[in-house]
Amino acid sequence: MKDVERGEGETAPGRVEIIWKDTVARAQPARLAWRGSKRRWQLPGGISLGSSLREIEGNGRVLGDRDYPSSHEAMQTLDPRVYQIYMEFE
């Protein structure tokens, strides 16, 4: 992974992908994707890359591709963490 500009001359390890609606002019973002394991940006409620299941549960926000009870012992043992965040624009 390459360093990502954070502003004011600072960089951080990670990856940001931008999908443009207008690919020629690189204007009007359609989707942003952040990937990595370090906390650099936060969503409302403090959710960020690297947030643990327990932290997300504390905010009352657990979503995923499939339904698994987050209270299940195996899920707690695995201690999954956020590794990507998508933001879509209309």
C-alpha positions in Angstrom: 0.0 0.0 0.0 1.1 3.5 -0.7 0.9 6.4 1.6 -2.3 8.5 1.2 -2.2 12.3 1.6 -4.0 13.4 4.8 -3.5 17.2 4.2 -1.1 19.7 5.6 1.8 17.6 4.3 1.0 14.5 6.3 0.6 11.0 4.8 -0.7 7.7 6.2 -0.4 4.1 5.0 -3.6 3.0 3.2 -5.5 3.0 0.0 -8.2 5.2 -1.4 -10.0 4.5 -4.7 -12.2 7.0 -6.5 -14.6 5.9 -9.1 -15.6 8.9 -11.3 -18.9 9.5 -13.0 -17.0 11.6 -15.6 -13.9 9.6 -16.2 -12.4 11.9 -18.8 -12.5 15.1 -16.6 -12.2 13.1 -13.4 -15.2 15.0 -12.0 -18.3 14.0 -10.0 -17.2 11.1 -7.8 -19.5 8.1 -7.9 -17.9 6.1 -5.1 -15.0 6.3 -2.7 -13.4 3.2 -1.1 -11.0 3.3 1.8 -9.0 0.2 2.6 -6.5 -0.6 5.3 -6.1 -1.4 8.9 -5.2 1.9 10.5 -7.5 4.6 11.9 -7.2 7.7 9.8 -10.7 8.9 9.0 -13.8 8.4 11.1 -17.4 8.1 10.1 -20.2 9.5 12.4 -20.1 7.5 15.6 -16.4 7.0 15.5 -16.4 4.0 13.1 -13.1 3.8 11.2 -10.8 1.3 9.5 -9.6 -1.1 12.2 -12.7 -0.7 14.4 -13.5 -3.9 16.3 -16.9 -5.6 16.4 -17.2 -4.7 20.1 -16.6 -1.0 19.2 -19.2 -1.1 16.5 -21.7 -2.9 18.7 -21.3 -0.1 21.2 -22.6 2.3 18.6 -25.5 0.0 17.8 -24.4 -0.4 14.1 -23.5 -3.9 12.9 -24.0 -4.5 9.1 -22.5 -6.9 6.8 -23.0 -9.1 3.7 -24.6 -11.9 5.7 -26.5 -12.1 9.0 -24.5 -13.5 11.9 -25.4 -12.7 15.5 -22.6 -10.6 16.8 -23.2 -12.0 20.2 -22.2 -15.5 19.0 -19.2 -16.8 20.9 -17.3 -17.6 17.6 -17.8 -14.1 16.4 -16.5 -12.6 19.7 -13.5 -15.0 19.5 -12.7 -14.0 15.9 -12.8 -10.3 16.9 -13.4 -9.1 13.3 -12.4 -5.6 12.3 -13.4 -3.1 9.7 -11.1 -3.4 6.7 -12.9 -1.3 4.0 -15.4 1.5 3.9 -17.4 2.6 0.9 -19.1 5.9 0.3 -21.5 6.2 -2.7 -22.7 9.4 -4.3 -25.9 10.0 -6.3 
